Amino acid sequence: MGYSGHEVGSYNVCLPAVILGATSIERHLTLDRTMYGSDQAASLEPEGIFRLVRDIRGIDKIMGDGKKRIWESEKPAMQKLRQILT
């Protein structure tokens, strides 16, 4: 499943598409969005492409691996709550 982005001024719609399962993202690339042409306004300049790739790669960190863990920093609160409940 993929997403073909043509929104003007931002790539923010691409990120939820990846979260929802898109494995392919298609965006047009331009050197200058003010150039003449029908796709220029909806295209990304090189810096926008770099940011898009960076943000998509960050989604893996945000989503995690699905394994539940108790972090060391959480243990004191967990122990305190268990004392209250018993």
C-alpha positions in Angstrom: 0.0 0.0 0.0 1.3 3.4 -0.8 0.5 7.1 -0.7 0.9 9.7 -3.5 1.1 13.1 -2.0 0.1 16.2 -3.9 -0.7 18.5 -1.0 0.6 22.0 -1.3 3.0 23.4 1.3 3.5 20.5 3.6 4.2 16.7 3.7 2.3 16.2 7.0 -0.3 13.9 5.4 2.5 11.4 4.4 3.3 10.7 8.1 -0.1 9.3 9.1 -0.1 7.3 5.8 3.0 5.6 7.0 1.6 5.0 10.5 -1.5 3.5 8.9 0.7 1.1 6.8 1.9 2.8 3.7 5.2 1.3 2.6 5.6 3.5 -0.4 5.5 7.3 -0.5 5.5 9.2 -3.8 6.3 12.9 -3.8 7.5 15.1 -6.7 10.9 16.8 -6.3 11.8 20.2 -7.6 14.7 22.5 -7.2 12.5 25.6 -6.8 8.7 25.5 -6.0 8.3 28.9 -7.6 9.3 27.6 -11.0 6.7 27.4 -13.8 4.8 24.1 -14.0 1.6 22.4 -12.8 3.4 20.2 -10.2 5.8 22.8 -8.7 3.6 24.1 -5.9 2.9 20.5 -4.7 6.5 19.4 -5.1 9.1 19.3 -2.3 12.5 21.0 -2.6 15.5 18.9 -1.5 15.4 20.1 2.1 11.7 19.1 2.3 12.6 15.6 1.0 15.3 15.3 3.6 12.9 16.3 6.4 10.2 13.9 5.0 12.7 10.9 5.1 13.9 11.9 8.6 10.4 12.1 9.9 9.3 8.8 8.3 12.4 7.1 9.8 11.5 8.5 13.2 8.1 6.8 13.1 9.7 3.5 13.8 11.1 4.9 17.1 7.8 6.4 18.0 5.8 3.2 17.3 8.3 0.9 19.1 8.5 -2.8 18.7 5.2 -3.7 20.4 6.8 -5.4 23.4 5.6 -4.2 26.8 8.4 -3.2 29.2 8.8 -1.7 32.6 11.5 0.8 32.6 13.7 1.3 35.6 12.4 4.9 36.1 8.8 3.4 36.3 9.5 0.9 39.1 9.3 3.2 42.1 5.8 4.5 41.1 4.7 0.9 40.3 5.8 -0.3 43.8 4.1 2.7 45.4 0.8 2.0 43.6 0.9 -1.6 44.5 1.2 -0.8 48.2 -1.8 1.5 48.0 -3.9 -1.2 46.2 -3.1 -3.9 48.7 
